[in-house]
Amino acid sequence: MKHGKAPTVRQKKLIADAGLNYDNWLVERDLPTDMIIIHRLTGSGYKLIKEDGQYVRKVRLDD
């Protein structure tokens, strides 16, 4: 697994749109169609699905 990085302002907005607190999440991967985020403390993750740079839905990642 890659190490997560602190989210940018644009990524923070996307995480907040998904109903999550961006202070608790690290960005592992940010692609045009989705973004993989990992929780700072628990290591659990979500895949945020995007369309045209806007949040569509989130899918929990299996560990």
trRosetta pair geometry for C-beta under 8 A, 3 or more apart (Angstrom, degrees):
i j d omega theta_ij theta_ji phi_ij phi_ji
1 28 7.3 -59 -179 -137 89 139
1 38 7.7 103 171 -91 129 151
2 28 5.1 126 76 -164 106 93
2 29 6.8 96 51 -53 145 93
3 26 7.9 -57 163 147 60 145
3 28 7.7 -178 106 -121 18 78
4 25 7.8 -113 179 165 152 58
4 26 2.6 98 130 127 137 120
4 27 5.8 136 -160 58 91 28
4 28 4.8 -59 -92 -71 81 67
4 37 7.3 67 -131 -153 133 52
4 38 4.6 -143 -53 47 139 114
4 40 7.8 -118 76 -92 142 63
5 26 6.2 132 45 -171 19 94
5 27 5.5 -38 63 63 76 87
5 28 8.0 139 12 -94 70 26
6 26 6.7 -53 -80 -124 35 78
6 27 7.5 5 113 18 13 95
7 11 3.7 -136 -164 101 102 120
7 12 4.9 142 113 -61 124 70
7 15 6.2 -71 -104 -12 174 138
7 22 5.6 -90 53 -170 145 112
7 25 6.7 30 -28 96 128 94
7 26 7.4 -164 -37 -138 81 32
7 27 4.9 110 -89 -28 78 116
7 37 7.7 -4 -71 -116 122 115
8 11 4.7 92 48 12 72 104
8 12 6.9 -125 97 -10 36 88
8 27 8.0 -26 3 3 74 155
9 12 5.6 -50 -147 31 30 116
9 13 6.8 33 153 -21 61 101
10 13 5.9 -52 -157 30 32 112
10 14 6.8 31 148 -16 63 105
11 14 5.5 -53 -150 36 38 113
11 15 6.3 38 152 -19 68 104
11 22 7.5 134 118 -142 77 126
11 27 5.5 -38 -173 -68 154 144
11 30 6.4 -79 -98 -100 121 142
11 35 6.8 171 -136 -155 98 156
12 15 5.7 -55 -147 37 32 110
12 16 6.2 31 154 -18 65 107
12 22 4.2 79 -141 -176 78 170
13 16 5.7 -56 -147 39 30 111
13 17 6.3 35 152 -24 64 105
14 17 5.6 -50 -148 32 31 115
14 18 6.8 30 151 -18 61 104
14 35 6.4 79 123 26 147 155
14 48 6.2 117 153 136 110 155
14 50 7.1 -29 -142 -91 132 118
14 55 5.3 152 -154 -63 73 103
15 18 5.7 -57 -157 34 34 112
15 20 5.1 -75 174 75 85 107
15 21 7.9 -18 138 105 113 14
15 22 4.1 116 86 -93 135 92
15 25 5.6 -170 -143 60 145 146
15 37 6.4 106 -105 -91 112 164
15 48 7.2 -112 -94 -59 56 158
16 19 7.8 65 178 -62 36 15
16 20 7.0 -112 -93 65 29 59
16 21 7.8 37 -101 -116 72 29
16 22 5.7 -48 -51 -31 84 112
17 54 7.7 -115 155 -169 167 68
17 55 4.0 171 109 13 127 148
18 46 7.2 141 161 129 152 153
18 48 5.4 -87 -74 -116 146 119
18 55 5.5 -145 -62 -150 78 143
18 58 4.9 81 -155 -51 122 129
20 24 7.2 -114 170 61 97 108
20 25 6.1 49 138 -32 132 140
20 37 7.7 150 96 101 161 154
20 46 7.4 -159 -52 23 156 155
20 58 7.9 103 -27 -84 123 165
21 24 4.9 62 87 7 99 109
21 25 7.5 153 89 -9 56 97
22 25 5.8 -73 -145 43 44 105
24 39 6.0 -12 149 -145 97 80
24 40 5.5 -127 -169 16 52 108
24 41 7.1 -48 -158 5 95 100
25 37 4.5 10 -178 175 123 124
25 38 6.9 139 -157 69 71 34
25 39 6.1 -49 -101 -101 67 46
25 40 6.7 -122 -83 -28 16 85
26 37 6.7 152 74 -160 38 72
26 38 5.1 -27 64 64 94 88
26 39 7.8 72 18 166 82 3
26 40 5.9 110 -25 -82 101 74
27 30 5.6 3 179 -48 129 107
27 35 6.4 -48 -139 -177 102 109
27 36 7.4 107 -165 79 58 57
27 37 5.7 -40 -101 -103 52 78
28 36 4.4 -52 64 103 109 106
28 37 6.7 177 7 -106 86 21
28 38 5.2 74 -43 -16 114 111
28 45 7.2 -14 -2 -130 138 135
29 35 6.9 -175 95 -151 59 48
29 36 4.3 34 45 34 94 112
30 35 4.7 6 -116 -118 70 96
30 36 7.8 -128 -64 30 44 65
31 34 5.5 17 60 56 105 64
31 35 7.0 -168 32 -78 62 50
32 50 7.3 -129 157 84 40 122
33 49 7.2 -25 159 -151 75 68
33 50 6.1 178 -174 61 26 84
33 51 7.8 20 -139 -85 66 51
34 47 5.4 3 179 179 131 94
34 48 6.2 156 -161 79 71 51
34 49 5.3 -32 -102 -107 96 48
34 50 6.0 178 -90 13 34 86
35 47 7.4 156 76 -159 40 51
35 48 4.6 -12 58 56 93 106
35 50 6.6 59 -11 -26 94 122
36 45 6.3 9 -176 180 86 128
36 46 7.6 173 -149 89 48 45
36 47 5.5 -21 -99 -104 71 72
36 48 7.8 -164 -75 18 23 74
36 61 7.2 54 -145 -61 98 144
37 45 6.2 168 88 -151 47 78
37 46 5.4 -5 57 57 96 88
37 48 6.5 36 -3 -13 112 111
38 43 6.3 -16 -175 -151 105 43
38 44 7.4 161 -153 85 61 29
38 45 4.6 -32 -99 -93 64 101
39 42 4.5 7 95 49 136 90
39 43 6.2 -50 65 5 88 13
39 44 4.9 22 13 54 126 75
39 45 6.9 -138 -3 -76 76 47
43 63 7.2 74 120 -116 102 133
44 60 7.4 -25 174 -157 109 98
44 61 7.3 161 -179 60 63 91
44 63 6.7 -78 -112 -54 65 122
45 60 7.5 125 89 -164 53 55
45 61 3.9 -9 84 36 102 133
45 63 7.6 130 19 -77 95 84
46 58 4.8 -8 -176 -172 126 114
46 59 6.7 140 -162 70 71 40
46 60 5.9 -46 -104 -104 72 46
46 61 6.3 -147 -87 -9 17 91
47 58 6.9 151 75 -159 46 61
47 59 4.7 -18 59 62 99 97
47 61 5.9 105 -27 -64 92 95
48 55 6.2 -54 -178 -127 113 91
48 57 7.9 -177 -152 96 53 32
48 58 5.2 -26 -102 -102 65 84
49 55 7.8 90 76 -162 56 54
49 56 4.6 -60 102 64 97 111
49 57 5.1 6 44 58 117 73
49 58 7.1 -162 10 -85 79 30
49 59 6.8 60 -30 -8 106 104
50 53 6.1 4 176 -123 126 15
50 54 6.4 142 -157 64 80 32
50 55 6.4 -48 -104 -96 73 35
50 56 6.2 164 -116 -1 19 97
51 54 6.0 -31 70 59 67 87
51 56 5.1 69 0 -58 101 127
55 58 7.9 -15 -166 -51 107 87
